[in-house]
């Protein structure tokens, strides 16, 4: 495989349909569309990411972690496997491991606003406030829309008053 991120699904229309169903919250239809895809299409970046998100929504954490590991192995230069693995670990109260995943994959996830934001959240949960403020403010600079999320995020309750809106 020369460049795994360039993989195109054999059935892009069905994959696009599954993505559309997911975005519309039509989970059963998304699931049906995914079941119609060939195994190799499920292993493309888009297929894997959609499978991860679907399992994450259903709180099937063991399966989600398995899919994240597959994504990381197949696409080590693409953020979604790392970001979602860290999120699942946080959801199952392994926040220290979440932070470790993002730190170890820093070169891959450094410019991914959600990864930077989540790193700040995990640091806040671990009461490492100064670091948390730094990372959340960096995420807000990368994606100003994250400021409104931060104002509602329970993970950031202790540092919310020290976050800076992006001008």
N, C-alpha and C positions, 0 to 999 in steps of 0.2 A: 504494500500500500504506500503510495508516494506521499499524498497529503490527505489524511483521513478527514480533515475538515471540509474538503471539497466534495465529499461523497454526496451524490444526489440520489434520492429515492427512485426506485423503479416505478412507483405509483404515486407521483407527487400530488395528483388530484385528491386521492383518498386521504393522504396525510394532511393536506390543506383543509379538507373537510373536517377531519378530526380536530385540528387546531381551532377551526372556527367554532365547532360545537363546544370545545372546552372554554373558549373565550366568552361564549354566550351562556355558560353554565349548564349546558345540555350534556351532562356527564354520561348518561346511558348511551346517547348517540355517539359521543366521543369514544366510549369504550367499544361500541359496535364497529365503528370505523377502524379503530386500532386493531381489532381482531381480524379485519379483512386484509391487513397489510402482511406482506411477506416478512419473515424473520429478519432478513437483511435490511429492510426498510425501517424496522424498529430499532436497528443498531446505527442508523444515521444520526447525526447530532440532533436534528429536529425530532426524530422519532423517539430517541432516548429521553430528550428533555421533556417531551410531552408525557411519556410514560412516568417519568419522575414526578412531574407536577400532579398528575392524576392520582398516583399512589400517595403522594404527600397530602393532597386534599382529603383523601379517605383515611388518613392517619395510619396507613399501612407502613409503619416506619422501618421494619426489617426489610421489606421488599424495596422500599425507597433507598435504603442504605446500599443494598445489593446493586441496584441500578446506578447509583452514584459511583460506586467502585468501578463498575463497567465503563461508565462515562470517563472517569479519570484515567483508566487504563487505555482506552481507545483514543481519547482526545485530551492528552495531558496539557495542552496549551489553550484549552477552552475553559472559561470560568464556571459554567453551569454545574458541573459535577462537584466541584469543590464547594461552591456557594450552597448548594442544596444539601450536601453531606453535613456541612457545618450547621445549617439550620435544623436538620433532623436531630443531630446530637444535642443541640440546645433544647429542642422540644422534649427530648427524653432525659432532661436534667443532667446532661454531660457537657455543660457550658465550657469547662476548661478544655475539653477535647475540641469543641467547636472553634475556640480561639486558636488552638494549635493547628487545626486544619487550615485556617485562613492565614496564619503566620507562615506555615510551611509552603503554602501556594502563593505567597505574596507577589512574586513576579508575574503570575498569571492573572491574579484578581485585583491588582493594585489600582487599575483605572475603572473597575466595575463599581459604579456607585452603590449598588445594593450590598456588595461584599464589604466595601469600606464602612457603610452604615451599620451593617450587622456586626462588624468587628467592634465598633463603638458600643453597640448594644451589649455584646457579650462582656466587654470590659466593664461597663456600668453594672451589670449583674454580678460581676466578681468584685465590685466596690473599688475598682481601679479608676477613680473618677477623672483624674487629670488626663490620662490616656484616652478615656472614653470621650471626653469633651473634644480632644484633638481630632479623633477619628470621625466623630459624628459631624463636626464642623467641616472637616475635609469633604465628607460625603455631600453635605449641603452645598459646598462650593462646586462640586462636580455635577450635582443635580438639585437645583434650588427647590424643586417640588418636594424633596424629602423633608424640608423644614416643617411643613404642615403635618407630615407623618410623625415626625419627632415630637411635635407638641401633643400628640395623642398616645404615643407609645408608652405602655406601662413600664417597659424596661428602662426608660430614660427619665422616669419620674424624679429621681434624685439630682439630675443635672440639667433638667429642662430649662431652668431660669438662666443657665450659663451658655446656652446655645445661641448662635448668631444667625439671623436671617441673611440670606445672600442678597446683596444689593443689585 
